Amino acid sequence: MVRVKICGITNLEDAFLAVNLGADALGFIFAKSPRRIEPEKAREIIDNLPPLVSKVGVFGDENGEKVKEVAAFCGLDTLQFHGDESPSYCQNFRSLCKVIKSFRIRNLKSLKPLSLYSVDAILLDTYSKEAMGGTGKTFNWGIAKEAQGFGRPLILSGGLNPSNVTRAINLVEPYAVDASSGVELSPGRKDPEKLRAFFEAVKQIDRS
């Protein structure tokens, strides 16, 4: 069964809808992004979530003490590092939370650092000079397929939407898929119809 993470959550309405549709995890972005959320707002949403939903905090090259402070304040159980964090930086948090390290993919060489990181999962996203993520653009999923050889759960991200997630899952066979801009009305505001269609596409694969 493919897990689903919905990222860029900024309000309780979208959070409840994603969870009711079957989201395994919700992502709250504390890095620079049009979907950035303040810790106080994230905590408000998280405090109202039902149990058994993973709360993921997304950071990018943030001060380590600040990450720990936000994680404790908000009640995060997973940390996703989306910048140029080193293996030792990521390792420092593994006693605190589950750790996901993101890698922005340009070509096969982009996979070389993966073996250096001892983390709970790796996430592959589309490389962009302008942004750490949330570009709405896909990358060569054949490269993502090669990342399966690193022996860690693989989360596929980067431009996933209701019309392409089936093809992506069939090709890459990831542990989980991560959607943000592909299920939005505008940055930080989800589109209910796109969300429903996204989950239906994933569930259709699980049923088959």
C-alpha positions as CSV (number, residue, x, y, z in Angstrom):
1,M,0.0,0.0,0.0
2,V,1.4,3.4,-1.0
3,R,1.3,6.0,1.7
4,V,0.3,9.6,1.1
5,K,1.7,12.8,2.5
6,I,0.0,16.1,1.8
7,C,2.4,19.0,2.3
8,G,2.0,22.7,2.6
9,I,-0.9,22.5,5.1
10,T,-1.8,26.0,6.3
11,N,-5.4,25.7,7.7
12,L,-7.5,23.3,9.6
13,E,-10.1,22.8,6.9
14,D,-7.5,21.4,4.4
15,A,-5.9,19.3,7.2
16,F,-9.3,17.6,8.1
17,L,-10.1,17.0,4.4
18,A,-6.7,15.4,3.7
19,V,-7.0,13.2,6.8
20,N,-10.6,12.1,6.1
21,L,-9.5,11.2,2.5
22,G,-6.8,9.0,4.0
23,A,-3.6,11.0,4.4
24,D,-1.0,9.2,6.4
25,A,1.0,12.4,7.0
26,L,0.6,16.1,6.8
27,G,3.5,18.5,6.1
28,F,3.9,21.9,7.7
29,I,6.5,24.1,6.0
30,F,8.7,26.2,8.3
31,A,11.3,27.0,5.6
32,K,11.1,29.9,3.2
33,S,8.1,29.2,1.0
34,P,4.7,30.7,-0.1
35,R,3.3,27.9,2.0
36,R,5.2,28.7,5.1
37,I,3.3,28.5,8.4
38,E,4.0,30.0,11.7
39,P,4.6,27.6,14.6
40,E,1.6,28.9,16.5
41,K,-0.8,28.2,13.6
42,A,0.8,24.8,13.0
43,R,0.3,23.9,16.7
44,E,-3.3,24.9,16.5
45,I,-3.9,22.6,13.6
46,I,-1.9,19.7,15.1
47,D,-3.7,19.9,18.4
48,N,-7.0,19.3,16.6
49,L,-5.8,16.3,14.5
50,P,-7.0,12.8,15.2
51,P,-4.4,10.2,16.4
52,L,-2.3,8.1,14.0
53,V,-1.6,10.9,11.6
54,S,2.1,11.8,11.2
55,K,3.0,15.5,11.7
56,V,5.9,16.4,9.5
57,G,7.9,19.7,9.9
58,V,9.7,20.8,6.8
59,F,12.9,22.8,7.4
60,G,15.7,24.1,5.1
61,D,19.1,24.8,6.5
62,E,17.7,25.9,9.8
63,N,19.6,26.4,13.1
64,G,19.4,23.1,14.9
65,E,18.2,24.5,18.2
66,K,15.5,26.3,16.4
67,V,14.3,23.1,14.8
68,K,14.2,21.4,18.2
69,E,12.3,24.3,19.6
70,V,9.6,24.2,16.9
71,A,9.3,20.4,16.9
72,A,8.6,20.4,20.7
73,F,6.3,23.4,20.6
74,C,4.2,22.0,17.7
75,G,4.3,18.4,18.6
76,L,6.0,17.2,15.4
77,D,6.9,13.5,15.1
78,T,8.9,13.7,11.9
79,L,11.4,16.2,10.6
80,Q,12.0,16.7,6.9
81,F,15.2,18.5,5.9
82,H,14.9,20.1,2.5
83,G,18.1,22.1,2.3
84,D,21.8,21.2,2.2
85,E,22.0,19.7,5.6
86,S,24.9,17.4,6.3
87,P,24.7,13.7,7.3
88,S,25.8,14.6,10.8
89,Y,23.3,17.4,11.1
90,C,20.5,15.0,10.3
91,Q,21.8,12.3,12.6
92,N,21.6,14.7,15.5
93,F,17.8,14.6,15.4
94,R,17.2,10.9,15.1
95,S,16.8,10.4,18.9
96,L,14.1,13.2,18.8
97,C,12.0,12.4,15.8
98,K,11.9,10.3,12.6
99,V,14.0,12.0,10.0
100,I,13.4,12.4,6.2
101,K,16.2,13.9,4.0
102,S,15.1,15.5,0.8
103,F,17.3,15.5,-2.4
104,R,16.6,17.8,-5.4
105,I,17.2,15.8,-8.5
106,R,18.8,17.0,-11.7
107,N,20.5,13.9,-13.0
108,L,21.9,10.5,-11.8
109,K,24.7,12.3,-10.1
110,S,22.2,13.8,-7.7
111,L,21.8,10.4,-6.1
112,K,25.4,10.1,-5.1
113,P,25.0,11.7,-1.6
114,L,22.2,9.3,-0.6
115,S,24.5,6.6,0.7
116,L,26.0,9.1,3.2
117,Y,22.8,9.7,5.1
118,S,21.5,7.4,7.9
119,V,17.9,8.6,8.0
120,D,14.5,7.0,8.2
121,A,13.5,7.8,4.6
122,I,14.6,9.8,1.6
123,L,12.5,12.1,-0.4
124,L,13.2,13.0,-4.0
125,D,12.0,16.3,-5.4
126,T,12.6,18.4,-8.5
127,Y,15.7,20.6,-8.6
128,S,15.1,24.3,-9.0
129,K,17.4,27.3,-8.7
130,E,14.5,29.4,-7.5
131,A,13.0,27.3,-4.7
132,M,13.7,24.4,-2.4
133,G,10.5,22.7,-3.4
134,G,6.8,23.2,-4.4
135,T,7.7,24.0,-8.0
136,G,4.9,21.9,-9.5
137,K,7.4,20.4,-11.9
138,T,8.3,16.7,-12.3
139,F,11.7,15.2,-12.9
140,N,12.9,12.0,-14.7
141,W,11.2,9.3,-12.7
142,G,13.7,6.8,-14.1
143,I,16.3,8.4,-11.8
144,A,13.9,7.9,-8.9
145,K,13.7,4.2,-9.7
146,E,17.5,4.0,-9.4
147,A,17.2,5.3,-5.8
148,Q,15.4,2.1,-4.7
149,G,18.8,0.5,-4.4
150,F,19.8,2.6,-1.3
151,G,17.7,0.5,1.0
152,R,15.6,3.2,2.6
153,P,11.9,4.0,2.2
154,L,11.5,6.2,-0.8
155,I,9.1,9.1,-0.9
156,L,8.4,10.6,-4.3
157,S,7.6,14.3,-4.7
158,G,7.8,16.9,-7.3
159,G,4.8,18.0,-9.4
160,L,2.6,15.0,-8.5
161,N,-1.1,15.6,-9.3
162,P,-4.2,13.5,-10.0
163,S,-3.4,13.0,-13.6
164,N,0.2,11.7,-13.2
165,V,0.4,10.0,-9.8
166,T,-0.7,6.6,-11.2
167,R,2.1,6.6,-13.8
168,A,4.6,7.7,-11.2
169,I,3.7,5.0,-8.7
170,N,3.7,2.3,-11.4
171,L,7.1,3.3,-12.6
172,V,8.9,4.1,-9.3
173,E,7.0,1.9,-6.8
174,P,7.7,4.3,-3.9
175,Y,7.0,3.8,-0.2
176,A,5.0,7.0,-0.3
177,V,4.0,10.0,-2.5
178,D,4.1,13.6,-1.5
179,A,1.8,16.2,-3.0
180,S,1.5,19.9,-2.5
181,S,1.2,22.3,-5.5
182,G,-0.5,19.6,-7.6
183,V,-3.6,19.6,-5.3
184,E,-3.9,23.3,-4.7
185,L,-6.2,26.2,-5.7
186,S,-3.4,28.6,-4.7
187,P,-0.2,28.3,-2.6
188,G,-1.3,27.1,0.8
189,R,-4.9,26.5,-0.1
190,K,-5.9,23.0,-1.3
191,D,-8.4,22.2,-4.0
192,P,-11.0,19.7,-2.6
193,E,-11.7,18.2,-6.0
194,K,-8.0,17.7,-6.8
195,L,-7.4,16.2,-3.4
196,R,-10.2,13.7,-3.8
197,A,-9.1,12.8,-7.3
198,F,-5.5,12.4,-6.1
199,F,-6.5,10.0,-3.3
200,E,-8.8,8.1,-5.6
201,A,-6.0,7.5,-8.1
202,V,-3.7,6.2,-5.3
203,K,-6.5,3.9,-3.9
204,Q,-7.2,2.6,-7.4
205,I,-3.6,1.4,-7.6
206,D,-3.9,-0.2,-4.2
207,R,-7.1,-2.0,-5.2
208,S,-5.5,-3.4,-8.3
